[in-house]
Amino acid sequence: MDLDFTAEERAFGQRARAWLAAHVPAAPLPSLETEAGFAAHREWERELAADRWSAVSWPEEYGGQGAGLVKWLLFEEEYHAAGAPGRVSQNGISLLAPTLFDHGTAEQRARVLPAMAAGEVIWAQAWSEPEAGSDLASLRSTARRTAGGWLLGGQKAWSSRAAFADRAFGLFRCEPYEAGAGASGPGRDGAPASPEPHQGLVYLMFSLRADGVTVRPVGRLDGRPAFAEIFLDDVFVPDEDVIGEPGQGWRIAMSTTGNERGLTLRSPGRFLATADRLTRRWRAQGDPQDTALRDRVADAVIGARAYELFTWASASRLAAGETLGAESSLNKVFWSEHDIATHETALDLLGAEGELTDGGGGADGGGGGAAGPAYDWLDGYVFSLAGTIYAGTNEIQRDIIAERLLGLPKGRR
């Protein structure tokens, strides 16, 4: 792992810093989990895209700068240090786009990626179902063959961004599965059944405005529709929107979840900026006699730096042609629990002031400026609690770590 950046890389970081200083909104945008805030964040995405900062690592033909992984990480550090808004396009840019680069066709990339980078099409993640959360392989939503494509049926739940997004990507069962059926054994309606629940799946993209789609926002206690349910009634999806081969959806989905748990969803810049804000808060109002709280502030800084070094090590491996496997689960457990601990420390430091909220600021990765008002910490804390659930619950991630990395036997479920 080489942490000595080239002159070109340093110049790129300085250019990013200058652009952000000139363009980051002076006041926080409304929460992207509201209709007005979603629209404001979409405009921010367009402003980023106008100067090719929306997806700097992508090839220029898709709206990027062809900057590569190292420069993307440098940009992320500058982005979060500047207190820039949360990315409403995150599902598309961080999850779907890497999947298309690995498994999509040239036609799909040319059609989908430029509009994604420009903020013209915002993507929702349609994975979980009422009976399939962390146990995604038990999903029941179906994709049935029809002339020229597929007909989708079923329900998706807790779909992030779906309340206001344009399109969604998700996993559907294209072959019936019945427990105990053999590879050629009968399934529902006499069709061949897949022997394992993770077989017989198809990964595809679909419009949230298509006939047969009903989107029902799910309100939270704070009144913001951060998620939505998606109901699908014979929704037609053309063959051109299938990613990879039908029946191989699970393998492709694991590529997406690897990105979600690994590098692209939570860059170290996010946690470095949060640790820096916490340090400045401590210096401004911390009690020097409270050594226990001082040590927790130090732990937050150390954790952010450790995560940064781990990420650079992973980036070096990827640059050398290696791939990230089950160790992405280690990454996910660490950053999600580190995020909670950092925000808990901040709230303890703030005391009663930490209970304030403005009822609007976006908690998902931006807003509030580099220092941020006190209420940002409560918003951030509430959002951090979800980190141990999305991208696969940490309980499931620990099972993966135990079985695939440590070689321990499967425990009783």
C-alpha positions in Angstrom: 0.0 0.0 0.0 1.6 3.3 -1.2 0.2 6.4 0.5 2.6 8.7 -1.3 0.4 10.4 -3.9 1.7 11.6 -7.2 1.9 15.2 -8.2 -1.0 14.6 -10.6 -3.1 13.0 -7.8 -2.4 15.9 -5.4 -3.3 18.4 -8.2 -6.6 16.6 -8.7 -7.4 16.8 -5.0 -6.6 20.6 -5.0 -8.8 21.1 -8.1 -11.7 19.2 -6.4 -11.3 21.3 -3.2 -11.4 24.5 -5.2 -14.5 23.4 -7.2 -16.4 22.4 -4.0 -15.4 25.6 -2.2 -17.0 27.5 -5.1 -20.2 25.4 -5.5 -21.2 23.7 -2.2 -24.5 25.5 -1.0 -23.9 27.9 1.8 -27.0 26.6 3.7 -27.9 22.9 4.0 -30.4 21.6 1.5 -33.7 20.3 2.8 -33.8 16.6 3.6 -33.5 14.4 0.5 -36.2 12.3 2.2 -38.8 14.9 1.4 -40.3 15.9 -2.0 -38.8 19.4 -2.0 -35.4 18.1 -0.7 -35.3 15.3 -3.2 -35.8 17.9 -6.0 -33.1 20.2 -4.6 -30.6 17.3 -4.3 -31.4 16.3 -7.9 -30.4 19.8 -9.0 -27.2 19.4 -7.0 -26.5 16.2 -8.9 -26.9 18.1 -12.1 -24.6 20.8 -11.0 -22.0 18.1 -10.1 -22.5 16.5 -13.5 -22.1 19.7 -15.4 -18.4 19.8 -14.5 -18.0 15.9 -14.4 -17.8 15.6 -10.7 -20.8 13.4 -10.3 -18.9 10.1 -11.0 -15.2 11.1 -11.3 -13.9 7.5 -11.7 -16.1 6.6 -14.6 -14.9 6.9 -18.2 -15.6 10.2 -19.9 -18.1 8.7 -22.3 -20.4 8.0 -19.4 -20.1 11.4 -17.8 -17.0 10.9 -15.6 -13.4 12.0 -15.7 -11.8 8.6 -16.1 -10.0 9.4 -12.8 -9.8 5.9 -11.4 -10.2 4.6 -7.8 -7.4 6.6 -6.1 -8.7 9.9 -7.3 -12.3 8.9 -6.5 -11.2 8.3 -2.9 -9.4 11.7 -2.8 -12.5 13.4 -4.2 -14.6 11.7 -1.5 -12.4 13.1 1.2 -12.7 16.6 -0.2 -16.4 16.2 -0.7 -17.2 15.3 2.9 -14.7 17.7 4.3 -16.5 20.5 2.4 -19.8 19.5 4.0 -21.4 18.9 0.6 -25.0 17.6 0.3 -25.8 13.9 0.5 -26.0 12.1 -2.8 -29.5 11.3 -3.8 -28.1 9.3 -6.8 -26.2 7.0 -4.4 -28.1 3.8 -5.2 -27.4 4.2 -8.8 -23.8 5.4 -8.8 -22.6 3.3 -5.9 -24.5 0.1 -6.4 -26.1 -0.3 -9.9 -23.3 1.3 -11.9 -20.5 -1.1 -10.6 -22.9 -4.0 -11.4 -23.3 -2.7 -14.9 -19.6 -2.3 -15.4 -19.0 -5.9 -14.3 -22.1 -7.6 -15.7 -24.0 -5.3 -18.0 -23.8 -4.9 -21.8 -22.2 -2.1 -23.7 -25.7 -1.0 -24.8 -26.9 -0.9 -21.2 -24.0 1.1 -20.0 -24.3 3.6 -22.8 -28.1 3.9 -22.2 -28.2 4.0 -18.4 -25.0 5.6 -17.1 -24.9 9.0 -18.7 -28.5 9.8 -17.5 -27.6 8.5 -14.0 -24.5 10.6 -13.8 -26.4 13.7 -14.9 -29.1 13.3 -12.2 -31.7 12.8 -14.9 -32.7 9.4 -13.7 -32.6 8.6 -9.9 -32.6 4.9 -8.9 -34.3 3.1 -6.1 -33.0 -0.2 -4.6 -35.8 -2.9 -4.8 -34.3 -5.8 -2.9 -36.1 -6.6 0.4 -39.6 -8.1 0.6 -42.0 -8.7 3.5 -40.6 -12.3 3.9 -37.1 -11.6 2.6 -34.9 -9.1 4.3 -31.4 -10.3 5.2 -32.5 -13.7 4.0 -32.7 -12.3 0.4 -32.7 -15.8 -1.2 -36.2 -16.4 0.2 -37.7 -13.7 -2.0 -41.1 -14.4 -3.7 -41.5 -11.7 -6.3 -41.6 -13.3 -9.7 -40.6 -12.5 -13.3 -42.5 -14.6 -15.9 -41.5 -14.9 -19.5 -43.6 -13.1 -22.1 -43.0 -12.0 -25.7 -40.0 -9.7 -25.7 -39.4 -9.6 -22.0 -40.8 -10.3 -18.6 -43.9 -9.7 -16.4 -43.1 -8.8 -12.8 -45.4 -9.6 -9.9 -45.1 -9.3 -6.2 -44.1 -6.8 -3.6 -40.8 -5.1 -2.5 -40.5 -3.4 0.9 -38.1 -0.8 2.4 -37.0 0.3 -1.0 -34.7 3.2 -0.4 -35.3 6.3 -2.6 -38.4 4.7 -4.1 -40.8 7.4 -2.8 -39.5 9.9 -5.3 -37.1 8.0 -7.7 -37.6 7.3 -11.4 -36.4 3.7 -11.8 -35.4 0.7 -9.7 -33.2 -2.4 -9.8 -33.9 -5.6 -8.1 -33.9 -9.4 -8.0 -36.8 -11.6 -9.0 -37.6 -15.3 -9.1 -37.7 -16.5 -12.7 -37.8 -20.2 -11.8 -40.1 -21.6 -9.0 -38.4 -22.9 -5.9 -39.9 -25.4 -3.5 -37.9 -26.8 -0.6 -36.8 -30.4 -1.2 -37.3 -30.3 -5.0 -34.5 -31.7 -7.0 -32.8 -30.0 -10.0 -35.4 -31.5 -12.3 -38.2 -32.0 -9.8 -41.6 -30.4 -10.1 -42.2 -26.9 -8.9 -45.4 -24.8 -8.9 -47.6 -25.3 -11.9 -45.5 -28.3 -13.0 -42.5 -26.1 -14.0 -39.0 -27.3 -13.1 -38.0 -26.2 -9.7 -34.6 -24.8 -8.6 -32.9 -27.1 -6.0 -31.7 -24.1 -4.0 -33.4 -20.8 -3.2 -30.6 -18.7 -4.5 -30.9 -20.3 -7.9 -33.4 -19.4 -10.6 -33.2 -15.7 -10.1 -33.0 -12.8 -12.5 -31.6 -9.3 -11.9 -33.3 -6.5 -13.8 -34.1 -2.8 -14.0 -37.6 -1.4 -14.3 -39.5 1.9 -14.3 -41.4 3.1 -11.3 -43.8 4.9 -13.7 -44.7 1.8 -15.7 -48.2 0.4 -15.9 -48.9 -2.0 -13.0 -46.4 -0.3 -10.6 -47.8 1.1 -7.3 -45.4 3.0 -5.0 -46.6 3.5 -1.4 -44.3 5.7 0.7 -43.5 4.4 4.2 -43.6 7.2 6.7 -41.2 7.2 9.7 -41.7 8.7 13.1 -40.2 12.0 11.8 -42.7 12.1 9.0 -40.2 11.7 6.2 -40.9 8.9 3.6 -37.4 7.6 3.4 -38.6 4.3 2.0 -41.5 2.9 0.0 -43.2 -0.3 -0.7 -43.4 -1.3 -4.4 -46.4 -3.4 -5.6 -46.0 -5.0 -9.0 -48.9 -6.3 -11.1 -47.8 -7.8 -14.4 -45.3 -5.0 -15.0 -43.6 -5.5 -18.4 -39.8 -5.3 -18.5 -38.1 -5.7 -21.9 -35.2 -8.2 -22.3 -32.8 -5.2 -22.8 -33.3 -4.4 -19.1 -32.1 -7.8 -17.8 -28.6 -7.6 -16.3 -26.6 -10.8 -17.1 -28.2 -14.1 -17.8 -31.7 -15.1 -16.4 -31.1 -17.7 -13.6 -27.8 -16.1 -12.6 -29.2 -13.2 -10.7 -27.9 -14.3 -7.3 -24.3 -14.3 -8.5 -24.7 -10.8 -9.9 -26.5 -9.6 -6.8 -23.6 -10.7 -4.7 -21.4 -8.3 -6.8 -23.8 -5.5 -5.9 -23.9 -6.3 -2.2 -20.1 -6.5 -2.2 -20.0 -2.9 -3.4 -22.6 -1.9 -0.8 -20.7 -3.5 2.1 -17.2 -2.6 0.7 -15.7 0.5 -0.8 -18.3 2.4 -2.8 -21.2 3.0 -0.3 -19.3 4.4 2.6 -16.0 6.0 1.7 -13.5 6.9 4.4 -14.0 10.6 3.7 -17.4 10.5 5.3 -16.0 9.3 8.6 -12.9 11.4 8.5 -15.0 14.5 8.2 -17.3 13.4 11.0 -14.3 12.7 13.3 -12.9 16.1 12.5 -16.2 17.8 13.4 -16.3 15.9 16.7 -12.7 16.9 17.5 -13.5 20.6 17.0 -16.6 20.2 19.1 -14.5 18.7 21.9 -11.9 21.5 21.7 -14.6 24.1 21.8 -16.7 22.8 24.7 -15.3 19.6 26.1 -14.3 19.3 29.8 -10.6 18.6 30.0 -11.3 16.8 33.3 -13.6 14.3 31.6 -10.8 12.0 30.4 -13.3 9.1 29.6 -15.1 11.3 27.1 -11.8 12.6 25.7 -10.7 9.0 25.1 -13.9 8.3 23.2 -13.2 11.3 21.0 -9.8 9.9 20.4 -11.2 6.5 19.6 -13.5 8.1 17.0 -10.5 9.7 15.3 -8.4 6.5 15.4 -11.3 4.4 14.0 -11.8 6.8 11.1 -8.1 6.7 10.3 -8.0 2.9 10.6 -10.9 2.6 8.2 -9.1 5.0 5.8 -6.0 2.8 5.9 -8.1 -0.4 5.4 -9.8 1.2 2.4 -6.5 2.3 0.8 -5.2 -1.3 1.3 -8.4 -2.6 -0.4 -7.9 -0.1 -3.2 -4.3 -1.3 -3.7 -5.6 -4.9 -4.0 -8.1 -3.9 -6.6 -5.5 -1.9 -8.6 -3.4 -5.1 -8.6 -6.3 -7.1 -10.2 -7.6 -8.7 -7.1 -11.2 -8.8 -6.0 -13.0 -8.3 -2.7 -14.9 -11.2 -1.3 -16.3 -12.0 2.1 -14.0 -9.5 3.7 -16.4 -6.8 2.6 -18.5 -8.1 5.5 -15.7 -7.1 7.9 -15.8 -3.7 6.3 -19.5 -3.3 6.7 -19.6 -4.3 10.4 -16.8 -1.9 11.2 -18.0 1.2 9.5 -21.6 0.8 10.7 -20.7 0.3 14.4 -18.0 3.0 14.2 -20.6 5.4 12.9 -23.0 4.8 15.8 -20.2 5.1 18.4 -19.0 8.4 17.0 -22.4 9.9 17.1 -23.1 8.6 20.6 -19.9 10.3 21.7 -21.0 13.6 20.1 -24.4 13.5 21.8 -22.8 12.8 25.2 -20.5 15.8 24.6 -23.4 18.1 23.6 -25.6 17.1 26.5 -29.1 18.6 26.3 -28.1 20.6 23.2 -27.7 17.3 21.4 -31.4 16.6 21.7 -32.2 19.5 19.3 -33.3 19.0 15.7 -34.4 21.3 13.0 -36.8 18.8 11.6 -35.2 19.0 8.1 -31.5 18.5 7.7 -30.4 15.5 5.6 -28.5 12.9 7.6 -27.4 10.7 4.7 -23.9 11.9 4.2 -23.9 15.6 3.9 -25.2 19.0 4.7 -24.6 21.4 7.5 -21.3 22.7 6.4 -17.8 21.5 7.5 -18.5 22.2 11.2 -22.3 21.7 11.2 -24.8 22.8 13.7 -25.6 20.8 16.9 -28.8 19.4 15.5 -26.8 17.6 12.7 -25.5 15.2 15.3 -29.0 14.0 16.3 -30.0 13.6 12.7 -26.8 11.7 12.0 -27.2 9.5 15.0 -30.7 8.5 14.0 -29.5 7.6 10.5 -26.5 5.8 11.8 -28.7 3.3 13.7 -29.9 2.0 10.3 -26.3 1.1 9.3 -26.3 -2.2 11.2 -29.5 -3.2 9.2 -29.1 -2.1 5.6 -26.6 -3.8 3.3 -27.3 -7.0 5.3 -27.7 -7.0 9.0 -24.6 -7.2 11.1 -25.8 -10.5 12.6 -25.7 -12.0 9.1 -22.4 -10.4 8.3 -20.9 -12.0 11.4 -22.1 -15.4 10.2 -20.4 -14.7 6.9 -17.2 -13.7 8.6 -17.3 -16.8 10.8 -18.0 -19.3 8.1 -16.2 -17.9 5.0 -13.2 -16.1 6.6 -12.6 -18.0 9.8 -13.7 -21.4 8.5 -16.0 -22.1 11.5 -18.9 -24.5 11.1 -22.3 -23.2 10.4 -24.1 -22.3 13.6 -27.7 -23.1 14.4 -30.1 -20.6 12.9 
